[in-house]
Amino acid sequence: MKGKKLLALGMAALMAAGTCTMVGAEPVRADDVVKIRIHTLIPEQTDGAAVMEALNEYTREKIGVEVEYVFHGGSYGDKIQTIIASGEEYDACFTSNWINPYNTDVVKGAFLDITEMLDEVPALKEVIPDYIWQAATVNGGIYAVPNQQIVARQIGALMPKDFVEGTGTDISTIKTLTDMGEYAQKVFDEYGAKVGGVNRTQAADYCGYEYISDYMAAGAIKMDDAQAKVVNFYATDEWKAMLNELAALNEKGLLDGECGYMDEYGESQRVAKKTSAFYSGTYKPGVEAEESARAGYDCVMATAATDPYISTGSVVATMYGISATSKHPLETLKYFELVNTDPYVMNLISYGIEGKHYNKTGDTSIELIPNSGYSHGQSWAVGNVFNSYSLEGQPEDVWEQTKALNDSAKTSPILGFSFDPEPVKMEITNVSKVVKEYESLVGGELPVEETNAEFLEKLEVAGVDAVLAEMQTQIDAFLASK
């Protein structure tokens, strides 16, 4: 392969005609192939280079594009914010309501409005349902390409299967951090592992609330509130109750609370099997097999007390924003069109190379090859999961079950609403800084009443009341228009 690349480059330098690759029926010069860079939260894989080589061999032929994925893993949230702030050139990055917050990035001007460009990628525009595009709309513009997957959210605690079985625990009885007490003590005594707690980005899900924008903007509504009254989530009784649950576990020496606000550390602890349970995932059919592949050991999930729920945030929980610094936005969209419509590309990035990283067990089912060097377990962070293979341990009809769960879940009273942050963008910037400063509250080590009161005071100074008022105004107008 390297020889072919060198030959192609040499011919391009020596001959005016150059070497050509095919894009549909159109010949494209090899030296005209566009290179795009995409930042992702998928962790770097030992054999990732082989997969990227196979990917680019395919994309060069199909669309005249080469892709460089930058794999960040658990450090993604902080690193991508630094990259955005620096103005560094890149083409796309993973964004959502829970990491690298979408609405906040739009306010910063980090992403391009791709609304009109979507007409240039009709297959991409068509494959993603209108309600998903609507959820990704901010102030009349679309700034990211959503990944189709589970949209019904029910937070769950990821737990090592042998810890659960070894302690004789019935996970159906574990709905809260308090329920986890006996299990947590047994696991700590027998295995030395601690509870990872609740990831701060999913605290609202645990508490039965829905973020209006993202966790950085503070505004939320209660899941069962048909009137959609906007509140400061960090002032709610449920938030404080969760903090007290975490503090109680910490007092017993059973909590590794840093997992909740230090993503890279939390992921490393989970992979090292040092967490007995960690609320940092969403239940869906077949999730155990997916998470087991990601962790490297068998996992189970204990679902929280809240029912499956569809919100605008859950719809846009996995997307790729097109960077305002991109020199090739249309080519980047053509690549995402390929990822979301071509099963080969989707499965290549998700599972690697057949025979090397996985073996097929059926037409659309596979088993992963142990220690193959490519097994990140995050197909949801790639593209359209309905084009991906089912894993060993997942039902063959996993995607039919997923669609059925989506159809049966409760829906938000403001489903389809997208908050326009422009009128209060300065306040949101200031509020976000304060939220970031107090993320470690979920660590369970700080005095809850005193520290949260201080947190709320700083939020008020930052302008949180103006943010909440603007959210309520827009939501009232949205509900009145329905």
C-alpha positions in Angstrom: 0.0 0.0 0.0 2.8 2.4 0.9 4.5 1.5 -2.4 1.4 2.4 -4.3 1.2 5.8 -2.5 4.8 6.6 -3.3 4.3 5.6 -6.9 1.2 7.8 -7.2 3.0 10.8 -5.6 6.0 10.3 -7.9 3.9 10.1 -11.0 2.0 13.2 -9.9 5.2 15.1 -9.7 6.6 13.9 -13.0 3.5 13.9 -15.3 1.0 16.7 -15.9 -1.8 14.1 -16.2 -1.0 12.7 -12.8 -2.6 9.7 -11.3 -6.4 9.5 -11.1 -8.9 8.0 -8.7 -12.6 7.5 -9.4 -15.4 9.4 -7.7 -18.5 7.9 -9.2 -18.0 8.3 -12.9 -15.7 11.4 -12.5 -11.9 10.9 -12.6 -10.1 12.9 -9.9 -6.4 13.5 -9.9 -4.7 11.9 -6.9 -3.0 15.2 -6.0 -6.5 16.8 -5.9 -7.8 14.5 -3.2 -9.0 16.6 -0.3 -7.8 15.8 3.2 -10.1 16.4 6.2 -9.5 16.2 9.9 -12.1 15.0 12.4 -11.8 15.1 16.2 -13.6 12.4 18.0 -14.1 11.1 21.6 -13.4 7.6 20.5 -10.1 6.4 22.2 -7.0 5.8 20.1 -6.7 2.1 19.0 -3.5 0.1 18.8 -4.2 -1.0 15.3 -6.0 2.2 14.3 -3.6 3.0 11.5 -4.6 -0.2 9.5 -8.2 0.8 9.8 -7.6 4.3 8.7 -5.5 3.1 5.7 -8.4 0.8 4.6 -10.9 3.7 5.2 -8.9 6.1 3.0 -8.4 3.6 0.3 -12.2 3.4 0.1 -13.0 7.1 0.5 -10.5 8.2 -2.1 -12.2 6.1 -4.7 -15.7 7.0 -3.6 -15.6 10.7 -2.9 -12.0 11.9 -3.5 -11.5 12.5 0.2 -8.9 11.2 2.8 -9.9 11.3 6.5 -7.7 11.9 9.5 -9.5 11.0 12.7 -7.9 12.4 15.8 -8.8 10.0 18.6 -8.9 11.6 22.1 -10.7 9.2 24.4 -11.5 10.4 27.9 -9.6 13.7 27.5 -11.8 14.8 24.6 -14.0 17.3 26.4 -11.2 19.5 27.6 -9.0 19.1 24.6 -11.6 20.0 22.0 -12.5 23.1 23.9 -8.9 24.2 23.9 -8.7 23.4 20.1 -11.8 25.5 19.4 -10.6 28.4 21.6 -7.2 28.4 19.7 -8.8 28.8 16.3 -7.0 25.7 15.0 -8.0 24.6 11.6 -10.0 21.3 11.5 -13.1 20.1 9.7 -15.5 18.5 12.2 -15.7 17.4 15.8 -18.0 15.4 18.0 -20.5 17.5 19.8 -23.6 16.9 21.9 -25.6 18.2 24.9 -23.4 16.3 27.3 -19.8 16.8 26.1 -18.4 19.6 24.0 -21.9 21.3 24.3 -23.5 22.0 20.9 -25.5 25.1 21.8 -22.6 26.7 23.6 -20.3 26.0 20.7 -22.8 27.6 18.3 -22.8 30.7 20.5 -19.0 30.8 20.3 -19.2 30.7 16.5 -17.3 27.4 16.5 -19.5 25.7 13.8 -20.7 26.6 10.3 -24.4 26.8 9.4 -24.7 23.9 6.9 -28.4 24.3 6.2 -28.1 25.2 2.5 -25.2 22.9 1.9 -27.4 19.9 2.9 -29.0 20.2 -0.5 -25.6 19.2 -2.0 -25.7 15.9 0.0 -29.3 14.7 -0.6 -28.7 11.1 0.6 -27.5 12.4 4.0 -30.4 14.9 4.2 -32.9 12.1 3.4 -31.6 9.3 5.7 -31.9 11.4 8.8 -35.5 12.0 9.8 -36.9 15.6 9.8 -37.5 15.6 13.6 -33.8 15.0 14.2 -32.8 17.8 11.9 -35.3 20.0 13.6 -33.7 19.1 17.0 -30.3 20.1 15.7 -31.6 23.5 14.5 -30.5 26.6 16.5 -31.8 30.0 15.6 -32.9 28.7 12.2 -29.6 27.1 11.3 -28.2 23.6 11.4 -24.6 23.4 12.5 -24.0 19.6 12.9 -24.7 16.2 11.4 -26.6 14.0 13.9 -25.8 10.3 14.3 -28.9 8.1 14.2 -29.2 5.8 17.2 -31.2 5.3 20.3 -33.1 8.5 21.2 -35.0 7.2 24.2 -32.8 7.9 27.2 -32.7 6.0 30.5 -29.5 6.5 32.5 -27.9 3.4 33.9 -25.1 2.3 36.1 -22.4 0.3 34.3 -21.3 -2.6 36.5 -18.7 -5.5 36.1 -20.8 -8.7 35.7 -18.5 -10.8 37.9 -18.8 -8.2 40.7 -22.6 -8.4 40.5 -22.6 -12.2 40.4 -19.8 -12.6 43.0 -21.8 -10.5 45.5 -25.1 -12.1 44.7 -26.7 -8.8 43.8 -30.0 -8.4 42.0 -29.4 -5.3 39.9 -33.1 -4.8 39.3 -33.3 -3.5 42.9 -30.6 -0.9 42.3 -32.3 2.3 41.1 -30.3 4.9 43.0 -27.0 5.6 44.6 -28.5 4.8 48.0 -29.7 1.4 46.8 -26.1 0.7 45.9 -24.9 0.8 49.5 -24.7 -2.9 50.3 -23.4 -3.9 46.9 -20.8 -1.1 47.0 -19.5 -2.3 50.4 -19.3 -5.9 49.4 -17.4 -5.1 46.2 -15.0 -2.8 48.0 -14.3 -5.5 50.6 -13.9 -8.3 48.1 -12.4 -6.5 45.0 -11.2 -3.1 46.2 -13.3 -1.2 43.6 -15.3 1.9 44.4 -18.5 3.5 43.0 -17.7 5.9 40.2 -20.7 8.1 41.0 -22.6 10.1 38.4 -21.0 11.8 35.5 -21.9 15.5 35.9 -23.2 15.8 32.4 -25.9 13.2 33.1 -26.9 14.5 36.6 -30.2 15.9 35.2 -31.1 12.4 33.8 -30.4 10.8 37.1 -32.6 13.4 38.9 -35.5 13.3 36.5 -34.8 16.6 34.7 -34.2 17.7 31.1 -31.5 20.3 30.3 -32.9 23.0 28.1 -29.6 23.5 26.3 -26.8 21.6 28.1 -25.5 21.1 31.6 -23.3 24.2 31.3 -26.3 26.6 30.8 -28.0 25.5 34.1 -31.6 25.7 32.9 -33.9 22.6 33.0 -37.5 21.4 33.2 -38.8 18.4 35.2 -39.4 15.4 32.9 -43.1 15.1 33.9 -43.9 18.8 33.8 -46.4 19.4 31.0 -46.2 23.2 31.7 -42.4 23.1 31.1 -41.5 25.5 33.9 -37.8 26.4 33.6 -35.7 26.2 36.8 -32.1 26.4 37.7 -31.2 22.7 37.9 -28.5 23.3 40.5 -31.1 24.9 42.8 -33.4 21.9 42.8 -34.0 19.5 45.7 -33.2 16.5 43.5 -29.7 17.9 42.6 -29.0 18.5 46.3 -30.3 15.0 47.2 -28.0 13.4 44.7 -25.1 15.4 46.1 -26.0 14.1 49.6 -26.1 10.5 48.3 -22.7 10.9 46.8 -21.3 12.5 50.0 -22.7 9.6 52.0 -20.9 7.1 49.9 -17.7 9.1 50.1 -17.9 9.2 53.9 -17.9 5.4 53.9 -14.9 5.3 51.7 -16.9 3.8 48.8 -16.9 6.6 46.2 -14.3 7.5 43.6 -16.0 10.8 42.9 -13.3 12.1 40.6 -14.8 9.8 37.9 -17.8 12.1 37.7 -16.0 15.2 36.6 -12.6 14.0 35.2 -13.6 12.1 32.0 -10.2 10.7 31.1 -9.6 9.5 34.7 -13.1 8.0 34.9 -12.7 6.1 31.7 -9.3 4.7 32.8 -10.7 3.6 36.1 -13.6 1.8 34.5 -11.4 0.1 31.9 -9.0 -0.9 34.7 -12.1 -2.4 36.5 -11.7 -0.2 39.5 -15.2 1.1 39.5 -18.0 -1.1 40.9 -20.7 1.1 39.3 -20.8 4.3 37.4 -23.8 6.2 36.1 -22.4 7.2 32.8 -24.4 5.5 30.1 -27.8 5.0 28.5 -29.8 1.8 28.5 -30.7 0.3 25.1 -31.2 -3.2 23.7 -27.9 -5.0 23.6 -26.0 -2.3 25.5 -24.2 -4.9 27.6 -22.4 -6.4 24.6 -21.4 -2.9 23.4 -20.1 -1.8 26.8 -18.3 -5.1 27.4 -16.4 -4.6 24.1 -15.5 -1.0 25.2 -14.4 -2.0 28.7 -12.7 -5.2 27.8 -14.7 -7.3 30.3 -18.3 -8.4 30.7 -20.6 -5.6 31.9 -24.2 -5.3 33.0 -26.3 -2.1 33.4 -28.6 -1.3 36.3 -31.2 1.3 35.1 -32.1 4.3 37.1 -35.5 5.1 38.5 -36.5 7.4 35.6 -38.4 5.9 32.6 -37.2 6.0 29.0 -37.6 9.5 27.8 -37.1 11.3 24.5 -36.0 15.0 24.6 -34.4 17.3 22.1 -31.2 16.7 24.0 -31.4 13.0 23.7 -32.0 13.3 19.9 -28.9 15.5 19.5 -26.7 13.6 22.0 -24.3 12.3 19.3 -23.4 14.7 16.4 -20.5 16.1 14.4 -20.3 19.9 14.1 -18.7 21.3 11.0 -15.9 23.6 12.0 -16.0 27.3 11.2 -12.3 26.9 10.5 -12.9 24.2 7.9 -11.6 24.9 4.4 -13.5 21.9 3.0 -17.0 21.9 4.6 -18.8 20.4 1.5 -16.3 17.6 1.2 -16.7 17.0 4.9 -20.4 16.7 4.5 -19.9 14.3 1.6 -17.8 12.2 3.9 -20.6 12.2 6.6 -23.1 11.3 3.9 -20.9 8.2 3.2 -20.7 7.3 6.9 -24.4 7.5 7.4 -25.5 5.7 4.2 -22.7 3.2 3.5 -22.6 0.2 5.9 -19.1 -0.7 4.9 -17.7 2.6 6.1 -19.9 2.6 9.3 -18.7 -0.9 10.2 -15.1 -0.4 9.3 -14.7 2.5 11.7 -16.9 0.8 14.3 -15.4 -2.6 14.3 -12.3 -2.6 12.1 -11.3 -5.1 9.4 -13.0 -8.4 8.9 -10.8 -11.3 9.6 -8.4 -9.1 11.5 -10.5 -7.4 14.2 -13.7 -9.4 13.9 -15.3 -12.4 12.3 -18.8 -12.6 10.8 -21.3 -15.0 12.5 -24.1 -14.1 10.1 -25.0 -11.6 7.4 -25.2 -8.7 9.8 -23.7 -10.2 13.0 -20.1 -10.4 14.2 -17.9 -11.6 17.0 -14.9 -9.5 18.0 -11.4 -11.1 17.9 -9.9 -10.7 21.4 -6.8 -8.4 21.7 -7.1 -7.5 18.0 -6.0 -3.9 18.6 -9.3 -2.4 17.4 -12.2 -2.6 19.8 -13.6 0.8 21.0 -17.2 -0.2 21.5 -18.5 3.2 20.5 -20.3 2.7 17.2 -22.8 5.4 18.4 -20.0 7.9 18.1 -19.4 7.1 14.5 -22.6 7.5 12.5 -25.9 5.7 11.7 -26.0 2.7 14.0 -28.9 1.2 12.1 -26.3 0.3 9.4 -24.0 -1.4 11.9 -23.5 -5.1 12.7 -24.9 -6.7 15.8 -22.3 -8.0 18.3 -22.0 -11.3 19.9 -24.4 -11.3 22.9 -26.8 -8.9 21.2 -30.1 -10.1 19.7 -30.1 -10.3 15.9 -33.0 -7.9 15.8 -31.3 -5.4 18.1 -32.0 -2.4 15.8 -35.7 -3.4 15.5 -35.8 -3.5 19.3 -34.1 -0.1 19.5 -36.6 1.4 17.2 -39.5 -0.1 19.2 -38.0 1.4 22.4 -37.8 4.8 20.7 -41.4 4.5 19.7 -42.7 3.5 23.2 -40.7 6.0 25.3 -42.3 9.1 26.9 -41.7 12.3 25.0 -40.7 15.7 26.3 -43.4 18.4 26.3 -40.9 20.5 24.4 -39.7 17.9 21.9 -38.4 19.7 18.9 -37.7 22.9 20.8 -34.2 24.3 20.2 -33.0 27.1 22.4 -31.6 30.2 20.7 -28.8 31.4 23.0 -28.1 34.6 21.0 -30.1 37.0 23.2 -28.2 35.9 26.3 -24.9 34.7 24.9 -22.8 36.8 27.3 -24.6 35.5 30.3 -24.4 31.9 29.1 -20.7 32.3 28.7 -20.4 33.5 32.2 -22.7 30.9 33.7 -20.8 28.2 31.9 -17.6 29.3 33.5 -19.1 29.0 37.0 -20.6 25.6 36.2 -17.2 24.4 35.1 -15.7 25.8 38.3 -18.0 23.8 40.5 -18.1 20.5 38.6 -16.2 18.8 41.4 -19.4 19.0 43.5 -20.3 15.5 42.1 -17.1 14.2 43.7 -18.8 13.9 47.1 -15.9 15.4 49.0 -17.2 19.0 49.4 -19.7 20.1 52.1 -23.0 20.0 50.1 -25.0 22.9 51.7 -22.2 25.3 52.0 -20.5 24.7 48.6 -23.8 24.6 46.6 -25.0 27.8 48.2 -21.7 29.4 47.1 -22.2 27.9 43.6 -25.7 29.4 43.4 -24.6 32.8 44.5 -21.9 32.9 41.8 -24.5 31.7 39.2 -26.7 34.6 40.1 -23.9 37.1 39.7 -23.0 35.5 36.3 -26.6 36.2 35.1 -28.3 32.8 35.4 -31.7 34.5 36.0 -31.5 36.2 32.6 -30.7 32.9 31.0 -33.6 31.1 32.7 -36.0 34.0 31.8 -35.0 33.9 28.1 -35.4 30.1 28.1 -38.9 30.4 29.5 -39.9 33.1 27.0 -38.8 30.9 24.1 -40.4 27.8 25.5 -43.7 29.6 26.1 -43.7 30.8 22.5 -42.9 27.3 21.3 -45.7 25.8 23.2 -48.1 28.5 22.1 -47.3 27.8 18.5 -48.1 24.0 18.7 
